[in-house]
């Protein structure tokens, strides 16, 4: 006698993972342009419904920003658990490298999203808020160490300088054939130089 499980029809195959959807979506956007690719086209390409897509990302722009926002959360966590014996700027540099390493190895297409950002005005406008969150995490950490406001000049100057290095390296990567470890090594080297130059801003 068959059990209920044996008699049940196979039904729909399991939905594609968030990572698989992200990879297909970014490939379509890089090929056809961000504006030209619809949620329906992405869903059809990976064989999922709109409901599944929106459960993963919330919106089409979420394909670009959800993984970046994960990186912000990793950066924040790394800074919050950093040892108080580690110099503040060393902790910032190490946390940026750690969160970036997690991001680019968590997703095979994490870096590719930045090719779209510079090519689309709507995404560039949306980028401001996300980059401000990334910068604020660093400013808030420096503020805690210096007992200042996160909006004070020194925390904001340090956060802004680190953001400038990070953005520059992401843009440089787009025009190179470097692998991920090359990117991380160069990012670390330039962050170390900038953080060394900024060290006099902090109380001894």
Secondary structure, DSSP 8 states (H G I E B T S, - for coil): ---HHHHS---S-----HHHHHHHHHHHHHHH-TTT--HHHHHHHHT--HHHHHHHHSSHHHHHHHHHHHHHHHHHHHHHTS-TTS-HHHHHHHHHHHHHHHHHHH-TTTTTHHHHHTT-HHHHHHHHHHHHHHHHHHHHHHHHHHTS-TTSHHHHHHHHHHHHHHHHHHHHHHTS---HHHHHHHHHHHHHHHHHHHGGGS--
